């Protein structure tokens, strides 16, 4: 099972619980299309926030065996969700962490918008 299929199924419930189709209508660039996983769930691809942010090194293949939900300590009043995700990428790939990419597979915004995270 791919990461996209495994996590996408779990995200469907999360997005619905947050109250919406999980797409920030009118905010995504017109050139990048969301990936529709169900009638009520669209995932905005990584290109909507990080088309210019490639992983800093090789990404090993993943074998998805469980789902871990991580919650950041941020306010629910986020003026620019894309910039917040870019900031998390910058921290995860900084000299402090030295990871090749952002650690999260997906991000779920306070408005229910779902964003693809790490590459691969």
N, C-alpha and C positions, 0 to 999 in steps of 0.2 A: 504494500500500500504506500502511495506517495505521501509526502508531508502535506502537500496541498489538499489531497483528499481527506486524510486523517484529521488534520487540524480544521479544515473547512467545515466538516460535519460538526465539530464541537463549537466552532464559532457561530454557526447558524443560531443556536440557542442563545448564546451570549448577546448577539446583535439584536435578536428579537426582544430579549429581556430589557435591553437598553432603549427599546422603543423606536424601531425604524427599519428602513431597508438597508441601513448601514452604508449608505452612500451620501456624501456631502454634495448634493446636487448643486451644480453651478460653480463648484470650487475646483474641480479637477480639470487639468489641461485638456483641451479638446482633442489633442492628438493621441492621447493615451486612453484606452478603453478599460473600464472595470471588468473583472472576471466575474461572471454570474455563476454562483454555486447552487443557489436555489432561487425560488421566486422572491424570497425575502432577504437574500444576502448577496451582496456584491463586494468583492475585495478589490480595492484600488491597488494596482501593481506598484512595485518598488519604484518604477520610473516616474511616478507622480511625485515622489519626494526625493529620490536619490539617483536620478538618471546619470548624474555626473560623479557619483560616489561608488566606485567599484570596490570590491573587497581588496584589502591590502596584501593578501596572500592567497595561497590555494585553499579551496574549501573541500574538505573531505566529504564523500558521500554519506548520507544520513540513513540510519535504520530506525524509523520511528517506532517506539514501543510504548510510549505513554505521553500524556499531555500534562504539562506543568503550566499553571497560570501564574503569572508574575504581575505584581501591581507596583507601579512606580509611585513615588511620593511627590506627586505634582497636584496642582490645583485642578479642579474641573473647569475652571475658567481659562481656557487656553486660546489666546487670540490667533495663533497660527500653528495648527497641528503639524503641518509639514516641517516647520522650523524646529519644533520640539523634537520630532523624530530625527532630524539632521543633527541636533545637539546630542542626542543619545548616541547616534552613530559616532560622532566626534569623540565622545567620552570613551566608548567601548574600544575604539581603535587608537586611542591616545597612548602616550608612553606610560600612563598610569596602569592601563589594562593590557595593552599590546595584543588585543584580539584582532583577527583578520576582518571581522565584520561585526555588525550589530548582533547582539546575542539573541534577540527576540525573533521568532518566526513570523509573528503578526503583532500588530498594535491595534487596540480597540480604543477609539477616542470617546470622550464623554458624551458625544452626540450619537454614538453607535457606529460611526464610520470605521470600517475595517481596512487596514493598510497592510500590505505584504511587507515583511521585515527583511530578514537575512536573504542573501542571494542563494540561488540553487534550488 
